[in-house]
Amino acid sequence: MKWNAWGDPALASDLSDSIKGLLVSALGLDTDAPAELAAADVELTPSRLTADDVAALDGLLGTDHVSIADGDRLYRAGGKSTPDLLRRKQAHQEAPDGVVAPGTDEEVLAVLQWCADAGVAVVPFGGGTSVVGGLDPEDGGLRAVISLDLRRFDALIDLDAESGQARLGAGVTGPAAEEMLGTQGFSIGHFPQSFKFATIGGFAAARSSGQASAGYGRFDDMVTALTVVTPQSIARFGVAPKSAAGPDLRQLFVGSEGTLGVITDVTVRVHKVPETTLHEAWHFPDFATGAAALRAVAQRGIGPTVMRLSDEVETGINLANPSGIGDEKAAPVPPGGVLAVTTYEGDEAAAQARKLLTADLFTSLGGQSVGAGPAEAWEHGRFNAPYLRDSLLAVGAGCETLETVTTWSNLSTLKTAVTDALTAALGESGSLALVMCHISHVYPTGASLYFTVIYKQIGEPVAQWQAAKAAANQAITSVGASITHHHAVGADHRPWLAAEIGDTGVTVLRAVKEALDPKGILNPGKLIP
């Protein structure tokens, strides 16, 4: 990915005239973008690794897999949150002191043991897509910090076609996994917005949830086994789909965000490549009516592979189709009300049956089908929204997302609380805020809300957003919702984790951390309060 933006530079998008007009009229922005800072003009914090340190790491991994070059360190200086990207605009930036790329479990173990002895922190690095500060190069009070890049763990290790599971290296990207499995007729079906760049290990470490979770489940549902390297040993967990042999230790490391060990491979449930994919979009008079319809389908248990609902604001600017924002040729969205998109994957008969059952229920609950077009447009542009954020940041418009999850009975209260908190906090900074929301994942008992907010950058932009995010986080915890559904905890949500898991939960996490990582070298400052 580009060092100071999201994704492939060739796919960067310009703002449409209609979006520029909205920014000028609503936020008072000048939409002429200033010159971009070049990577060569960035001054990084000097590496604190000594010549002896580099020589020791060279001895463990070989000189080709150890670097203290600024070009390598810059690309691993953080993730892709809005604060991360705002910091990339600064002439002076913090970065890890070095980058290492082990290629075997034994090499990972050797690096971790050397770091524990040498007092050097380790930040595991996969695709670099964290949006919660999970890759911040924090040293935790140690004398240096290195980025441990997992790109060499890039193989399909095994495919058990009869059981329907595949073992993949942690550094395999989403597209690479689908390509390798696809040649043998299989798919994982895990498509988060970070899909094109994030890795199998990152999906597990962050407890990711993909856009097809209604059909295939979250990534933590898919994991059947994994290998984890700690400073103590190489461990593998998972011998069967389910077990009553005590607590499920696989789930201890899924979501551990590199703080308890380095995940080097993951075995996941896979399925045959779908025979067909059907699309249908639906119009509802308002968000409450649409949410009730989604709840009814989720509780019925036989529904779409993908099921999403945009609120009135998001529907109004067509953010359900990121590639078509402001494009008069984009798939039409009915005026007023809200838009839901659904897809159905599988064999033709099963997909058609689920589509018809959903249609009957949606229609009975106030929905009106608007055909396949808007759903197909969403699918076509579903990985493009972060590119729009880059274009907005370039002209001084703040743009960020956040997500949470709660029960159906608490959904409306949560949506109002977060919207009000963001609007008030950004208003205090002197900016209006355009707050949009959609239901991104559904369960029989609740749903995830995903918010997008656009505002005018005023004053110190990182501090401005951090104040707004803190207000939103406080609103989330105050109404009893979860601080995160799929973005993970990282550094940004860490201060609010104790409110969710309680003192006993914090004690458990700290005890496990002490047992597995007594020197505290693994990803300091993340997850564990």
N, C-alpha and C positions, 0 to 999 in steps of 0.2 A: 504494500500500500504506500501511497504518497506519505512522506514523513510528516507533513503538516496539515493533512486533510484526510478525508475518508476515501479508501479504495483506489481504484485505477484512475490515474489522471486523465486517461483518454475518455473516460465516461463522465467527466465533470459536466454539469449542466449550467447554462446561463439562466438568469431570471427572466421570466416572460414579462411582457409589457404590463399585463394585468397585475402580476405580483408586485412589480415596481410601483405601479400606481397605488396599490394597497399600502405599501410601505411608506410612500410619500404622504398619502392622505391620512392614514391612521396613526402612523408613528412619527411622522415628520422627518424621515430619513433622506439623506442625500444618497442616491443609489449608484454613484460613481465609485467604483472600487479603487482603493489606493494600491500602490505597487506592493507586490508580495515580497516578503523577506526570503532571500535565497539561503539554502542550507549552508553554503560556504561562508556566509556572513554571521552565522551563529557562533557564539563563544560558549563552549561547554565548560562546566566545572572540570578542573584538571583531574585526571585519573590518579587515584591514591594507591593503586597497585604498584609495588616496587618491582625492580628488575628481577629480584629473586622470586617474587610472587608469580610473575609471568613465566619464568623458567620452570617453576614447579608445575604450573598448569600445562605448559607445553609438554612436560614430561608425562603427564597423565593422559593427554588427549592428542598430542601432536600439534605442531605450530600452525597448521592450517585451520585449526578449530579453536583458536584462542586469539582474541583481538582486544587492543585498547585504542584502536583508531577512532577518531571522532565520528567518521561516517557510519561506523557500525554502532557506536554508542548512541548516536542521535536517533536512530530508528527504533531504539528500545528504551527511549526516555519516558514513555508513558503510554496510555491507551488512546481512546478516541472519544472521550467525553467532551462536552463543550469547554469546560475548564482546561482539559488537556490541550485542545486545539487553540484556545486563547493563549496558553503559555507558549505554544509553538510560534507565536507571533513576536515573542520577545527576543532581544538580541543576546541576552545572557540566560542560559538554561541549565538546569540540573540534568544529569544523566548517570546511568550506572558507570562504575569505574572500569568495567571490562565486560566482554561477551564471550561465553564459552558455548560450544556445541558438541556435547558428548553424543556418542552413537550407540551405546549399549547400556543396559542396566548397570553393569559393573563399572562403567565409566562414570555414570551418574553417581553411584555410591562413592567412588573414589573422590569425585569433586566435592560432594557434600561432607565427607570426612575431612578432607583437606580444609574446607572452609570452616568447619567447626573448630579444628585445631588452630587455624590462622586468625580466627575472629573476623570472618568476612560473611556478610549476609548474601542470600541468594533469592532472586526473583525469577521463578519459572516463567518462560515466555513461549506462547504458542503462536496465535495469529495476530496478537496485538490489538484486539478489538474491545477490550474492557472499557466500559463507560461509567465505572464507579471507583476509579482510582486504584484498581487492582494491580496495576503495573508500575505504580509510583516507585522510583528507586530509593526507597527508605532504607537506611542502614541499621535502624533499631539501636543506635548507640555503639555499633561495631565500627571497626576502622575503615571498612570499605563495603561496597555492594557490587555483585556481579549479576548479569542477566544470563540465565541458563536457557539457551534456545533449544527447543525440541524438534527442530526442522528435520534432523536426520532420522527421527523415528517416523518414517514416512511410508511404511509398507502395509499391505493387507497380509497379515500373518497367517490367517486361516479362515476358511469359510466352511462351516458345517451346514450344508444345504438341507440335510435331513432334519436337523434340529431347528434350523432357521436362526442361526446366530453367526456373527463374524467377529474375528479378533483383529483389531487395527492398531497401528502405532499411534501414539498420542499426537504426533506432529502432522498426521494426515488431515488435509483441509476437507471441508464439506464437499466441494466439487470433486476432489480427487477420490474421496470415499465413494461417492455415487458413480463415478466413472469406473473405478475398479470393480465395484460390485455389479454395476450394470452390465458389464461384459459377460457376467455369469447369470444374468437374469434377476438380480436382487437389488433392493433399495433399502436404505434406513428410513427414509421419509422424514428426516429432521431438517427443517428449513427455517431457522431463525433469520432475522434481517441481516445478521452477520455471516450468513451461510457461506458466501463466496470467499471469505478470508479466514474465518475462525476454524479451529481445529477440533479433532475428536477429543483430545485431552482437555481443551478449554471448555467444550460442551459439558464434560463430566465435572471438571473442577468448579464451574460456575452454576451447576444445576440448571442447565439451559432448558428452554421450552421453545419448540418450533411452531411455525404458523399452522402446521397440520396436526397440532396436538389433539384436536377433537377426534381425529381418526386414529392416530398412532401413539398418542401419549407424549409425555415429556421425556427428555433424555434420561432423567433419573429412573423413569419407568422401564427404559430400554436396556439399561446396564445389567448384565448378568455376571460379569467378572471384571476385574481390573488388577493391574500390577502397579504397586506403589513403592518408591524408593525413599527411605528415610535416612537420616544420618546414622541410624543403627543397623539397617539391613534392607534387603530386597524382600518384599512380601507380596503374595498373591491371594486375593480373596474371591470366593465364588466357585463352587463346584457343581451347583445345580440351580435350576430356575428359582426355587424357593427353599427355605430350610427353617427348621425350628431349633437349630444349634446356636441358641443364644441370640443376642442382638445382631442385626444384619450389619456387619462391619464394612460391607461394600458401601452402604449409605453413609458411613462415617466419613469416608474419603470423597464420595460424590458431594460436591458443594464445599470442599475444604479449602479451595482457592489457593492452593500451594503453600498453606501454612502448616500442614501436618506431614507432607511428603510430596514427592514429585511423581505424578501419574505418568507412566511411560507407555502403557497400552491399555486398551479397553475392549472388552467383548460385549457386543450389543445385539439385541434382537433385530433381525432383518425380515423382510417380506418380499415376495415376488413383485417385480415391477408391475404396476397396475396395468390392466388391459385397457382401461379407458378412464378418462377424466371428464366429468360433466360439470357445467357451471350454471349458476342461477343467482341473480341479484334480486333483492326485495326492498320495497319501499314501505316504511311505517310512518304513521302520522307524527310520532314523537319518540324520544329515546326510551321513555318508560314503557311504552307499548312494545317497542322492539326488544327491550331487555326481557320483558315477560315472555315473549315468544321464544327467545333463545333459551331461557330457563326451561320452558316446557319441553323443548326438543332435547336439551341436555338430560333432563330427568326421565325422559322416555327411554333414552339409551340407544336408539337406532337413528343416527342422524348423519350430518355431513362430515367429511374429512377436515374441511376448513369451515369455520363459522365465525364471522366478525360483524360488529355493528358500530358504525360511526355515529357520533352525536350530531346535533343540528349544525354546530359551527364547522366541524370537520367535513360533514357532508356538503355544506354550503360552498366551501372552497375546493371541493373535490380532492381532498387529501387522501381519500380512499384509493385514488389512482395517482400516485406521486409523479408518474411520467406524463400525466395529462393536466397538471395544475396550470390553469390559465390558458389551456389549449382548446380553442373552439372546436377542434376536430376530435377531441377526446370523446370517449363513450358517454352518452348523455346521462345525466343524473336528474331525476324529477325535482322540480322546485319545491322547497319547503320540506319539512319532515326529515327523516333519517334513512340511511342506506345500509343494508346488510349484504354481505357477499358470502356465498357458499360454494364449495366444490365437493365432488363426490368421486372417490377413486375406488377401483376394484374391478371385478369382472362386470360385464355389461348389465347382467340381470340384477346383481346386488346393488350396483350403483344407481340404476334406474329405480329400484324399489325404495331405496333410502331417500332418493330425491322426491319421489311421489309422497312418501310418508311425511317428509318435512314440509312439502308444499301444502298438504292438507292441513297440517297443524298451523303453519304460518298464516294461511288464508283465514282459518277460523278465528285467529287472534288479531286480525286487523291488518295483515300484510298484503301487499299487492306485488305480484311478480313483475319485474321490469326486464326480464330476459337475461340472456347470458352475457351481453356486452359489457356492462360495468364490472362483472366478476372476472371476465377474461382480461379486461384492462387492468384491474388490480393485480392479477397474477403476473401479467407482463411487466408491470412496473414495481413489483413488491420489494425489490432490493435497492430501489433508487432514491428513497427518501433522504438518506444521509448525504447524498450529493447536493440536494437542495439546501441542506443545512450549511454546507461549505460556502455556497453562493451567498446565503444570507449573512453569515459571519463576515464575509469579505466586504460587505457594505455597511457594517456596523449594526446589523440586526442580531440580537441574541436569539438563539434557537436551541432548545434542548428538550429531551424527553425524560419521563420518569414513569415508573409502573408500580403497581401494588395489586393486592388481591384480598378479597373478603367474601363473606357469605352473601347470598342473594338478598336476604332481608336487610343487610347493611349497605348495599351497593349505592343507593341513592344518597344516603347520608355521607358516604365516603366521597363520592363524586363532587358533591357540593362543598364539602370541607376543603378538599384539595384545590378546587377551582378558586374558592374564596381566598385561601391562603396565598396562592400564587399571585392573584390579582392585587391583593392588599400589599404584599411584600414588594412587588415590582412598582406598585403605585407609590410607595414610600421612597423609592429611588428616583421617582420622577417620570416613570414610563408607564404608558398603558400596556396591557398585556392581552394578547389573543390566545386564549386557552382552549385547546381542542382535546377531545377524548374519544377513545373507542374501546369496546370490549374486545380483547384479543384472544382470550382463552376461556373456555367454559368447562364447568364441572357440574355434577348433579347438585352439589351444595353451594356453589358460588362461582365467581368469575374474576378475571383479572381486568383491571382498568389501566389503559396506557394513555398517558397525557403527552401532548406536544404543546409547547408554549413558545410564542414569538413575541419579542419586545425590543425596545430600543436600548442599546448599550449606553449607559450613562455612568460617568466616573470611572472607577477601577472595575473593569468588566468581570474579572474572576470573582472579586468580592461581591459584586452586585448579584451574580447568579448564585453564589454560595448562600447568601442571605435568603434568597427566594427558595432555594432547595431545602434549607433548614426549616423554613416555615412550612413547606409542604410535608417534610418528614415528620414534623411535630403534629401536623394535622392528621397524618396517617395513623400514627401511634395513638393519638388521643381518641380516635373513634374505634380503636380495636382492630385495625387492619394490619396486614403484614408489611414490613418495611420494603420488601422486594418479592416479586414473583419469579423473575428470571434474569434480572441483571446482576444478581449476587450482592454481597455486602461490601467487599473491598474496603477502601478507606472512607468513602463518602457516607455509607450507611452504618459504619461501625459504632458511632456514638449512640445510635438508637437500637442496637441489637439487644441490649440488656433489657429494655422495656418490653421486648417481645418474648425472650426466652427465660427471663427471670434470673435471680441470683443463683439458683441451682444449675440452670443451664450454663451460665458463665463459668461456674466452678467445674463442671464437667469438661468444657472445652479447654480451660486452662490446665486441667489435670492431664488430659490427653496430650496437649502441646508439650508439657513438661516431660512426659514420659517418652515421647517420640523425638523431640527436638530440644533437649535440655539447654543447649547453648543459644537457642532463639535465633537461629540463622535463617529460617525459612519464612520468606515474605513478611518481614516485620511490618507492623502497623496496619495489617489487614485483618478483617473478619473478627478476631478474638478481642473482646473488650479488655 
